[in-house]
Amino acid sequence: MDEMIKNYLLPLIKLYDSHKDEEYAEWSKNYLRNQFEFLGIRAPIRRKLTSQFIKDNGLPDKDCLQAVIYFLWDMPEREFQKGALDLLAKSKKTLGPEDIPWLSNLIVKKSWWDTVDELAPHSIGSIFLAHPEIISSYADKWIEDENIWLQRTAIIYQLFYKDKTDVERLYRYILRRADSNEFFVQKAIGWALRQYAKTNPDAVMSFVSTHSLKPLSRREALKHF
């Protein structure tokens, strides 16, 4: 299986390697606080390269999707994790409840906002929207977990739900972590409220006015009021 996956991905690896930019790689590394190595490929270029790869090689079959994504996740340069997310986005319609366990592993491995903020509202959020019966088995546990990226995922997976937002659950998760001193959790709370305010501004204003939130969360929530 590993050799098959490697052979499938080899054209993508070669495409990425042929577009390296050392100067932009250094800038990217500094931008993400020296968390990861980079090839130095700008996002629009990376997406075009990935699209070309998909056109030439097709998307991975569902039975090897996890292995393909994990292979890319284990690559040292950050562009490969972002490329994995590009492939996931194109494969979103094939994802179901059975994929949540391995997708949640991606949340806690090589974690930073640039991958979590793609996985949470898109891959995981779309599965939860189609299968709300499984949310309590996962997100209710994530908001209680010590890992801040799982907490952030629980708070922001509904970002694009609009009028389908489970408001009671959103507010419950926010209040559970409202006193967090973690920047990325505070920011997630504000972001989730700001996004839901596009659907129901009065409800968000009322919630913010009647609950104690960290200044950053409050400021982010009310940014567009």
C-alpha distance (Angstrom), angle and dihedral (degrees) to the residues before:
residue distance angle dihedral
M1 . . .
D2 3.82 . .
E3 3.81 91.8 .
M4 3.80 91.5 47.9
I5 3.80 91.4 50.2
K6 3.79 91.4 47.2
N7 3.81 91.6 50.6
Y8 3.80 91.0 49.2
L9 3.81 92.6 50.5
L10 3.79 98.1 40.2
P11 3.84 93.8 91.6
L12 3.81 90.0 52.6
I13 3.79 92.0 48.8
K14 3.80 90.3 50.4
L15 3.82 91.6 47.8
Y16 3.78 91.6 52.3
D17 3.81 93.3 44.7
S18 3.81 90.9 52.7
H19 3.82 91.2 57.9
K20 3.80 99.5 50.2
D21 3.79 118.2 143.8
E22 3.80 114.0 -170.4
E23 3.81 95.1 -165.3
Y24 3.79 93.5 51.8
A25 3.81 89.8 42.6
E26 3.80 89.7 58.7
W27 3.81 91.5 47.4
S28 3.83 90.9 49.3
K29 3.78 92.2 48.9
N30 3.80 91.1 52.7
Y31 3.82 91.7 45.1
L32 3.80 91.0 57.8
R33 3.80 92.0 45.5
N34 3.80 95.7 -105.7
Q35 3.79 91.7 -64.9
F36 3.81 95.4 132.9
E37 3.79 145.8 16.7
F38 3.81 118.6 -110.0
L39 3.78 139.9 -157.5
G40 3.79 89.5 -151.7
I41 3.82 101.3 -117.5
R42 3.78 116.4 152.5
A43 3.81 114.8 -127.4
P44 3.85 97.7 -112.2
I45 3.80 90.5 50.4
R46 3.80 91.8 46.7
R47 3.79 91.4 51.9
K48 3.81 91.2 50.7
L49 3.79 90.9 49.5
T50 3.80 91.3 49.2
S51 3.81 91.1 48.0
Q52 3.80 89.6 51.3
F53 3.80 89.9 50.0
I54 3.82 91.3 50.8
K55 3.80 91.0 47.9
D56 3.80 91.0 52.3
N57 3.81 100.0 37.2
G58 3.78 107.1 20.5
L59 3.78 128.2 -131.6
P60 3.79 119.5 -59.2
D61 3.79 116.2 -94.2
K62 3.78 113.9 -102.9
D63 3.81 92.2 -111.6
C64 3.81 91.9 60.5
L65 3.82 99.7 31.9
Q66 3.80 93.4 101.1
A67 3.81 92.0 50.0
V68 3.82 91.5 49.4
I69 3.80 92.7 49.6
Y70 3.82 92.7 46.0
F71 3.82 91.2 49.4
L72 3.80 90.2 55.1
W73 3.81 91.1 43.2
D74 3.79 89.7 57.7
M75 3.82 93.3 53.2
P76 3.83 112.3 106.4
E77 3.80 99.7 -128.6
R78 3.80 119.3 77.9
E79 3.80 94.3 -133.1
F80 3.80 89.0 71.3
Q81 3.81 91.7 58.6
K82 3.80 89.1 48.7
G83 3.81 89.2 48.0
A84 3.80 88.2 53.0
L85 3.79 88.2 55.0
D86 3.81 89.6 50.3
L87 3.81 89.1 55.1
L88 3.80 91.3 46.2
A89 3.79 91.0 51.9
K90 3.80 90.3 53.7
S91 3.81 90.4 46.9
K92 3.81 95.6 45.9
K93 3.80 95.1 114.2
T94 3.81 90.7 60.6
L95 3.81 94.6 54.4
G96 3.79 121.1 103.8
P97 3.82 142.5 162.1
E98 3.80 91.1 -70.4
D99 3.81 88.9 65.6
I100 3.81 97.9 57.1
P101 3.84 95.5 86.5
W102 3.80 95.3 56.4
L103 3.80 93.5 37.5
S104 3.81 89.1 53.8
N105 3.81 88.3 54.8
L106 3.80 87.5 61.6
I107 3.80 88.7 55.7
V108 3.80 91.8 61.7
K109 3.82 99.5 36.0
K110 3.82 119.0 80.4
S111 3.79 85.3 -8.6
W112 3.77 123.2 -167.6
W113 3.78 135.2 132.4
D114 3.82 94.1 -94.9
T115 3.81 93.4 66.3
V116 3.80 100.8 27.7
D117 3.80 91.9 53.4
E118 3.80 89.6 56.5
L119 3.79 97.3 43.4
A120 3.81 98.3 44.4
P121 3.82 103.8 54.7
H122 3.80 97.9 26.1
S123 3.81 115.3 35.6
I124 3.81 98.4 20.2
G125 3.78 95.7 30.8
S126 3.80 92.6 53.8
I127 3.82 92.1 50.9
F128 3.80 92.3 48.6
L129 3.81 91.0 48.7
A130 3.80 91.0 54.1
H131 3.82 93.9 40.7
P132 3.82 108.9 31.2
E133 3.79 90.7 163.0
I134 3.83 90.5 76.4
I135 3.81 97.7 50.2
S136 3.79 95.7 90.7
S137 3.82 90.2 52.8
Y138 3.78 91.3 59.0
A139 3.80 118.3 13.4
D140 3.81 93.8 42.6
K141 3.82 87.2 58.2
W142 3.80 94.9 42.3
I143 3.79 93.4 57.2
E144 3.81 87.7 55.4
D145 3.81 94.4 45.8
E146 3.80 120.9 105.2
N147 3.81 90.9 -130.5
I148 3.82 107.7 99.6
W149 3.82 92.6 -152.1
L150 3.79 92.0 58.2
Q151 3.80 88.2 48.0
R152 3.81 89.8 50.5
T153 3.81 90.9 48.7
A154 3.80 91.7 53.1
I155 3.80 90.3 51.2
I156 3.81 99.1 46.1
Y157 3.81 106.0 32.4
Q158 3.84 88.7 97.3
L159 3.82 94.7 53.5
F160 3.79 94.4 120.1
Y161 3.80 99.9 32.9
K162 3.83 93.5 99.6
D163 3.83 108.2 175.2
K164 3.80 90.5 3.4
T165 3.80 90.8 65.2
D166 3.79 114.8 128.9
V167 3.79 92.3 -131.8
E168 3.79 95.7 -176.4
R169 3.80 91.0 55.5
L170 3.81 93.1 43.6
Y171 3.81 92.3 52.4
R172 3.82 91.6 43.7
Y173 3.79 91.8 53.9
I174 3.78 92.1 45.7
L175 3.79 93.2 50.8
R176 3.79 90.7 46.8
R177 3.81 89.6 60.6
A178 3.80 100.8 25.8
D179 3.80 91.8 112.4
S180 3.81 94.7 49.5
N181 3.79 115.9 129.6
E182 3.81 91.8 -155.7
F183 3.80 111.4 115.2
F184 3.81 94.5 -145.1
V185 3.80 92.3 50.5
Q186 3.80 93.4 47.8
K187 3.80 89.4 47.7
A188 3.82 91.6 48.9
I189 3.80 91.3 53.6
G190 3.78 91.7 52.4
W191 3.79 92.9 44.5
A192 3.81 93.7 50.2
L193 3.80 91.6 49.8
R194 3.81 93.2 45.0
Q195 3.79 90.4 51.2
Y196 3.80 94.2 47.9
A197 3.82 88.9 48.2
K198 3.80 87.2 69.5
T199 3.81 86.3 66.6
N200 3.80 101.3 33.2
P201 3.82 113.2 10.9
D202 3.80 94.5 168.8
A203 3.79 92.4 55.9
V204 3.79 92.3 50.0
M205 3.79 93.3 46.9
S206 3.79 89.7 50.2
F207 3.81 92.0 48.6
V208 3.79 94.3 48.4
S209 3.80 91.5 46.0
T210 3.78 94.2 52.4
H211 3.81 102.5 39.9
S212 3.77 134.2 63.9
L213 3.80 110.8 -114.4
K214 3.78 131.9 169.6
P215 3.83 112.7 -96.0
L216 3.81 92.2 -111.1
S217 3.81 92.6 51.4
R218 3.81 91.8 46.9
R219 3.80 92.8 46.9
E220 3.80 92.8 49.4
A221 3.82 92.4 45.8
L222 3.80 93.1 53.3
K223 3.80 97.8 37.8
H224 3.82 94.2 113.0
F225 3.80 98.4 38.9
